[in-house]
Structure formats: structure tokens, C-alpha cells
């Protein structure tokens, strides 16, 4: 096989025609000389997604399709990653799309042996037409020491969680035996934490290429997950462990991160499809979780939490204010 610069792995499950837009945004990239391949992993779709993937592959020799039983996006990505030929790996979601200048702009970073390449993205709401830009403020290549020193600053950009604003050098991933878990949420973060432990070179681009579609119909965001906060606390502990490895003792950052974990749990309850009585019960469980005792005793952080909760405009958070007294 000819040299492949980028292997693009896309897990597909019941996304219908949306995957066509995603794939077209890749194959129609402008003004580039990159060699790429697209691996579509049909993860046991029950709609016509599998047939659409096959049709796309029939019309383009750069596309391959793997059909497998449904096991979740983590195992789907592992399956795709195992059959790639590219120097770099890129993981894309099938219901999003990529700007047409992605390949032409990213080319200059690919021959410099960066373990990781990061760039910005857009949150895009098709119902309202609103777009929110997330991007790095400067162009920079970090060595391992610099990356670890600047980690918290980079983390605060909110761009270190996700997969789809990053390119990973495949040999680096293979040498460090990094794979995806199949937990129901947070796969991106856990994968990236393993990457951050090992990277020696990281290139950051100020440009934004990815369009992440929010406010989707049939979104799972309203479905209450009873284990969400526990999974988020696991992520917190993994990040805390990463800071130990990086010899970073920023306790205020960790407190803030735990506060955000608490707020995430509260917002998840408030935005869920639970009835009012169940919301109150789940909120009570949340604030009584001993993991948050230190946060709830910190008056400075408490005031910030109160303001954040009030901004949610859910009257049920009055219960929170009484429970913490």
C-alpha cells in the first residue's frame, strides 16, 4: 500500500445520513497533497447506517468499512485503529464535520515527529445557528518538560478532553500500548490521560477545524445516568494522579476541578428527564456524597457554587442551599 499520512477512524452507530456529511467533509478537502484513508466501523447499527457506509466505500477506494456487533464506541475505535496504515491517527465522530482547510493547514506539522497535534474547534448549534469558537491562543511546539509545566494552563482551555481536535502519531500510540476503554462516558479523557503521561513532543495550532454539533435531536444529554458523577470522580482522580507524575502541586486547581465535578452532577440532574421529586432525591444524594465534603465546607468555593446553581434557573436548587447548612 502507498504511504498513508492520516488514518481517519469513524465509529458509526445509528446515525443514518449524517455520516455522509461527515465523510464528504473529509474527501472534499481542498488544496492538499496528503494521502489518507477513512475507516468506518459499523458498530452493529440497526438503522441504514451500515448500508450507507458500504455505499460510500463503493464510491471511494480510500474508504474501508468494518461491520461488527455492537460493543460501544471504545471497542469500535480499537477495531478501526488496529487496521490502519497511517503515520497519524485521527478520530472523528460521524455526526460532526471538518472544515475544508483542515488537510492543507495541518500538513506542515506532520513531518516533525510530533507525538500529538492539537487544534481548535467550533461548537455549532444547527437549530439556532450559533457557533462558539474554542482555540489555543498561540502556536507552539512543546517538549515533554514544557508540556508538563504548562499542563494546567492548557487544561483550562477545555480542549484537552476531546479526541477530535487532535492527531496522534500511530507509532507512539502502539509503542505505549494505548487503547480505548469501553465505559459509557469519558472514553476520550481516559485515552488522552494515557497519552499525556508519555508524550515527548506536542504541537499546538491556533486554528480551528472541527465542527462539533450540539443540541442534536435524539441527544442522550437528557437521559439521567445514575453513575455519571462516580465516573466523573474517577476522571478527577486520574487527573490528580497525572499532576503527581508531573510534580505539580496546584491544590487550588484540584479543588476547582472537584467543584466543577459537583456542578456537572447538579446540572445533569437539572437537565435530565427525571420528574421533580426524583430530581430532589438525586440532588440530595449528590450533596451528601462524602467526596464533596471538603468542597462544601469551603466558604469561598461555596459562594461560587451558589452563584453557579442560581444561574441554572432551576428552583429545585433551593434545596441544595438548605442541605449544605
C-alpha positions in Angstrom: 0.0 0.0 0.0 1.1 3.6 -0.7 2.2 5.8 2.1 -0.8 7.0 4.2 -0.3 10.2 6.1 -3.5 10.2 8.2 -5.9 7.3 9.0 -9.3 8.6 10.0 -11.3 6.3 12.2 -15.0 6.9 12.5 -17.3 4.7 14.7 -20.8 4.6 13.3 -23.9 3.6 15.2 -27.4 4.6 14.0 -26.5 8.0 12.6 -28.3 7.5 9.2 -27.4 10.0 6.6 -25.3 12.2 9.0 -22.3 10.0 8.3 -22.4 11.1 4.6 -21.9 14.7 5.5 -19.0 13.8 7.8 -17.3 11.7 5.1 -17.9 14.3 2.4 -16.2 16.9 4.6 -13.1 14.8 4.5 -13.0 13.6 0.9 -13.7 17.1 -0.4 -10.7 18.7 1.5 -9.1 21.4 -0.6 -5.6 22.2 -1.8 -3.7 19.4 -0.1 -1.3 16.6 -1.0 -1.9 14.3 1.9 -2.6 10.6 1.5 -5.4 9.5 3.7 -7.7 6.6 4.4 -11.1 6.5 6.1 -12.1 3.5 8.3 -15.8 3.3 9.0 -16.7 1.0 11.9 -20.3 0.0 11.7 -20.9 -0.9 15.4 -23.9 -3.1 14.9 -26.2 -0.3 13.6 -29.9 -1.2 13.5 -30.8 1.5 11.0 -29.5 2.0 7.5 -26.1 3.3 8.7 -24.3 0.1 7.6 -25.7 0.2 4.1 -24.8 3.9 3.8 -21.2 3.1 4.8 -21.0 0.4 2.2 -22.3 2.7 -0.5 -19.7 5.4 0.5 -16.9 2.7 0.3 -18.2 1.5 -3.1 -17.8 5.1 -4.5 -14.4 5.8 -3.0 -11.4 3.4 -2.8 -10.0 5.4 0.2 -12.9 4.2 2.4 -13.0 0.9 4.1 -15.9 -0.5 6.2 -15.8 -2.9 9.0 -19.1 -4.3 10.3 -19.1 -5.7 13.8 -21.5 -6.5 16.7 -22.5 -3.6 18.9 -19.9 -3.2 21.7 -19.7 0.6 22.1 -17.5 3.4 20.6 -14.4 2.4 22.5 -14.1 -1.1 21.1 -15.2 0.2 17.7 -12.2 2.7 17.7 -9.9 0.0 18.8 -11.1 -2.2 16.0 -10.5 0.6 13.4 -7.1 1.6 14.9 -5.8 -2.0 14.5 -6.3 -2.0 10.7 -4.9 1.5 9.9 -1.8 2.2 7.9 -1.4 5.9 8.6 1.5 7.8 10.2 -1.1 9.7 12.2 -4.4 8.6 13.7 -7.4 10.9 13.7 -10.7 10.0 15.5 -13.8 11.7 14.2 -17.5 11.4 15.2 -19.9 10.6 12.4 -22.5 13.3 13.2 -19.9 16.2 13.1 -17.8 17.5 10.2 -14.4 19.0 9.4 -13.6 22.4 7.8 -12.4 22.3 4.2 -8.9 23.7 5.1 -8.0 21.0 7.6 -5.6 19.0 5.5 -4.0 21.9 3.8 -3.3 23.7 7.1 -2.2 20.7 9.2 0.3 19.3 6.6 3.2 21.4 7.9 3.1 19.6 11.3 3.1 16.0 10.1 6.7 15.5 9.2 8.1 16.9 12.5 7.5 13.7 14.6 5.0 15.3 16.9 3.5 12.7 19.2 0.4 14.8 19.4 -1.0 17.7 17.4 -3.8 19.8 18.9 -6.0 22.4 17.3 -9.3 24.3 18.0 -12.9 23.6 17.2 -16.4 25.1 16.9 -19.4 24.2 19.0 -22.2 24.6 16.5 -26.0 24.5 17.1 -27.8 23.9 13.9 -31.2 24.9 15.4 -30.1 28.4 16.5 -27.2 28.9 14.1 -24.9 29.8 17.0 -21.3 28.9 16.8 -18.8 29.1 19.7 -15.0 29.0 19.0 -12.6 27.2 21.2 -8.9 27.7 20.2 -5.4 28.0 21.6 -4.0 31.5 21.9 -0.6 30.7 20.4 1.2 28.4 18.0 3.8 26.4 19.9 5.7 23.2 20.0 6.1 21.8 23.5 8.8 19.3 24.6 7.8 17.0 27.5 9.1 19.3 30.2 7.3 22.3 28.8 4.1 20.4 28.3 4.0 19.1 31.8 4.8 22.6 33.2 2.0 24.2 31.1 -0.5 21.3 31.5 -2.9 23.1 33.9 -2.9 26.2 31.7 -3.6 24.0 28.6 -6.2 22.0 30.5 -8.2 25.1 31.4 -8.8 25.8 27.7 -11.2 22.8 27.8 -9.6 21.4 24.8 -7.6 18.6 26.4 -10.6 16.3 27.0 -11.7 15.5 23.4 -10.4 13.3 20.7 -11.5 15.1 17.6 -9.3 18.1 17.9 -6.1 16.0 18.0 -3.9 13.9 15.7 -1.9 11.1 17.3 1.3 9.6 16.0 0.4 6.0 15.4 3.8 4.6 16.3 3.7 6.5 19.6 0.3 5.0 20.4 1.4 1.5 19.5 4.7 1.7 21.4 2.9 2.8 24.6 0.0 0.3 24.0 -2.7 2.9 24.5 -6.2 1.7 23.7 -9.8 2.8 24.4 -11.8 1.6 27.3 -15.5 0.9 26.8 -17.0 2.7 29.7 -20.3 4.6 28.8 -18.7 8.0 29.1 -15.3 9.7 29.4 -13.5 7.5 27.0 -11.9 10.5 25.3 -10.5 11.8 28.6 -9.1 8.5 29.8 -7.4 7.8 26.4 -5.9 11.3 26.4 -4.6 11.0 30.0 -2.6 7.9 29.0 -1.3 10.0 26.0 -0.3 12.9 28.3 1.7 10.6 30.5 4.0 9.7 27.7 4.2 12.4 25.1 7.6 13.9 24.4 6.6 16.4 21.7 3.3 18.2 21.3 2.3 20.8 18.6 -0.4 23.3 19.3 -2.2 25.1 16.4 -4.2 28.3 16.9 -6.5 27.3 14.0 -9.9 25.6 14.4 -11.0 22.9 12.1 -13.6 20.7 13.7 -17.3 21.4 13.9 -18.9 19.7 16.9 -22.7 19.6 16.5 -24.6 20.4 19.8 -28.3 20.4 20.5 -28.9 17.3 18.4 -32.3 15.8 18.2 -32.3 12.4 20.0 -29.4 13.5 22.1 -28.6 11.4 25.1 -27.9 14.5 27.2 -31.4 14.4 28.8 -31.1 10.8 29.8 -30.2 10.5 33.5 -27.1 8.4 34.2 -27.0 7.2 37.8 -23.3 6.6 37.5 -22.3 9.9 35.9 -20.8 11.5 39.0 -18.9 8.4 40.0 -17.4 8.2 36.5 -16.5 11.9 36.7 -14.9 11.4 40.1 -12.8 8.6 38.6 -11.7 11.1 35.9 -10.8 13.6 38.6 -8.6 11.0 40.4 -6.9 10.1 37.1 -6.1 13.8 36.5 -4.9 14.2 40.1 -2.6 11.3 39.6 -1.3 12.9 36.4 -0.4 16.0 38.3 1.6 13.9 40.8 3.5 12.4 37.9 4.1 15.9 36.6 5.3 17.1 40.0 2.6 19.7 40.0 1.1 20.5 43.5 -1.6 23.0 42.5 -4.2 22.2 45.2 -6.4 25.1 44.2 -6.7 23.7 40.6 -7.8 20.3 42.0 -10.3 21.9 44.3 -11.8 23.8 41.4 -11.9 20.6 39.3 -13.8 18.9 42.1 -16.2 21.8 42.3 -16.8 21.5 38.6 -17.5 17.8 39.1 -20.1 18.7 41.7 -21.7 21.3 39.4 -21.6 18.9 36.5 -23.6 16.4 38.6 -26.1 19.1 39.6 -26.6 20.3 36.0 -27.0 16.8 34.8 -29.8 16.2 37.3 -31.5 19.5 36.5 -31.4 19.0 32.7 -32.4 15.3 32.9 -35.9 13.9 32.1 -36.4 13.0 35.8 -39.6 14.2 37.5 -39.3 16.9 40.1 -39.4 14.6 43.1 -36.7 12.3 41.7 -34.6 15.4 40.9 -34.7 16.5 44.6 -33.8 13.0 45.7 -30.9 12.7 43.4 -29.7 16.2 44.3 -29.8 15.3 48.0 -27.7 12.2 47.2 -25.2 14.3 45.3 -24.6 16.9 48.1 -24.3 14.1 50.7 -21.6 12.3 48.8 -18.6 12.4 51.1 -16.3 13.0 48.2 -17.6 16.6 48.2 -17.3 17.3 51.9 -14.2 19.4 51.6 -15.7 21.4 48.8 -19.0 22.1 50.6 -17.1 23.2 53.7 -15.0 25.8 51.8 -17.0 29.0 52.1 -15.1 30.7 49.2 -16.0 27.8 46.9 -19.5 27.6 48.3 -20.3 31.1 47.2 -19.2 30.3 43.7 -21.3 27.1 43.7 -24.3 29.1 44.9 -24.0 31.6 42.1 -23.5 28.8 39.5 -26.5 26.9 40.8 -28.7 30.0 40.8 -27.7 30.7 37.2 -29.2 27.4 36.2 -32.6 28.9 36.9 -34.0 25.7 38.5 -35.9 26.4 41.6 -35.1 22.9 43.0 -31.6 24.1 43.8 -33.1 26.0 46.8 -33.0 22.5 48.3 -29.2 22.5 47.9 -28.8 25.7 49.8 -30.7 24.3 52.8 -29.0 21.0 52.7 -25.5 22.4 53.0 -26.2 24.4 56.2 
